[in-house]
Amino acid sequence: MLIKKTIVAGHHTLKNRMVKAPIHSETCVDGKVTEETLRHYEERTKGGRFGLVVVEHSFVRSDGMASPTQLSSSRDSDIDGLARICDIVHKNGSKAVLQISHAGCGANRSFTGQETVSASDISVTCGWPNAKPNPEKPRPLTVNEIHDLEEYYFRAAERAMKAGYDGINLHSAHAYLLDQFYSPITNKRTDEYNGYTLEGRTRIHMELIKGIRDVIGEKALFMLRLGGCDYVNGGTTIEDSVEACKRFETAGVDILDISGGTCCFTRKGHNYPGYFGDISKAVKKAVNIPVLLTGGVRTVEDAEMLLKQEKSDMVGVGRIITAKPEWGMELI
């Protein structure tokens, strides 16, 4: 089976091409790992079914918290809990990376207690397709504030390495902050981070890739999750993402993790395995690093099919492994 073959990503060899995607476990308290969090990862990674486990999105700064039960990588005091998750994944035989994120307008003052910020003053529904938009309009970040926020990403990446992770996954999908910069729907800026050129929309990504790579070193695994297409007029296109991914590869990314954009992690009217495969296939043809596709995969056979169709080099599962912790034991 293709799914059981090893694959090289950066300086790492993954034992198979199956990936546990970073689905939110909804088990943290004040950003801290709980015993329930640890059980969640023990149950879903035992046996080493996955070549790679992407640990759920963690907020890099408290004003970027996407929900009250989200994991935090924003404080040094988080390192111990993050390490406990990582130790479980490693004990069970998989590589581990931590996803780092800021929700932007997906954060809400009701649980952050802070002002909502974004690329522009436009609010969209983030994270969950049926979630309600934040009623508070976000305040556009100034250029100096963007640079300040980047430092929080750098420190979160540093904490991931101190906790023993093999690398990080930079979250730029599902209408969270970096996707808000990337999408012309939510980026109406006219400065160097403008929403009218691909260079402007990806400037923050390029700065983060360079800064994070400096922090984690050349040998750590660097993934970037991209909301590759908004599937609406005036939004991001597949052609945009092909060009953006070429830039990201050159800048130092090892794996391109393809998902949806402001359409979140589902695609209306499409419920088949690999429903973002039109994006990932186009990106795969244009780059020389592994491409990961997640969405709609329910069986190992689904994953095998997507690899045979050359939609991606790796396949992720999220909701199915959350609902069925024993999923994929045949991969052992």
C-alpha positions, 0 to 999 in steps of 0.5 A: 500500500502506498499509504504505508510507504515512508516519506522524507520531509526536510530532515525527517523520515516519516514511517508512513503517509498517514497523518493525524490532523490537528482537530481541537480536543476541547479539553483544555482549561485556561489553555492548560493541558488536562488529564482528559487532553492526555487521554485524548492523545493516548487513545488516538495515537496508541500503536503508532498508526500515524507517521505524523501527529499534528497536535491541535492548534495552540494560541500564541497570544491570549487575545488570539484564543479561538475558544475557552477550551483551546490549548495555549503555547503563549506562556512558558508555564505551558511547556510542561503540559505541551511536553506531556502530549509530545511524550505520549505521541513519541512513546506511541511511535509517531513524530509530533508537531505542534500547530501554532495559531492566532484566531484574529477576528475569530477570538471573542472578547467574551472569553479573552477579555480583550479587543479583537484584532485582524488584518482589516475591520472585517469579521468572518466566521472562523473555525467552524462552518456553522459558527456565528461571526464575532459581533465585534468588528476587529481593529486592524493591526498597525505595522508595528503591532504586526511585528510585535505579534510575530514575536509571539509566534517565534516564542511559541515555536521556541516553546514547542522545541523546548517541549520536545516536538519535532517541529511546528505547523503554522496555521493559515487556514479556516479564516483564522488570522493568517488566513485573514491576511491571505484572503482578499475578502478579509484583507483590505489593507493598502500598506506593505501587507495589502490585500491587493497583491500576493506579495502583500497578502503573504508578507506576514507568512514570509516573515514568520517562516524566516523568524520561526526557522531561525528559532527552531533550526534547520533540522526541525520539521516546518509545516504550513497549513494553508487555506488554499481556496475560498471558493467564492468570487473575490476570494483566494484562488487555486492559482494564488495558492500555487504561487504562494506555496512556491514562495513558502517552499523557497522560504523554508517550509518542509510540508504544505498542509492544504485545507480550505480558507474562509470556507473553513474545513468543509466545502459546501456541496462536496462530501467525498474523500479529499474534497480539497484535492483540486487545490492539493493536486495543483500545488503538488505539481508545482513544488518539490516538497510533500503535500498533505491533504485532509478532508472527508477521509473516512477509511484507509482505502480512501487515503490510498485512493487519494495517493494513487490519484496523485492528489497529495503525498500524505493524507490526514484524518481529523473528525473520524479519528476524533469520533472513533479513537480506534480508527486505522489500527490496520496501519500498525 
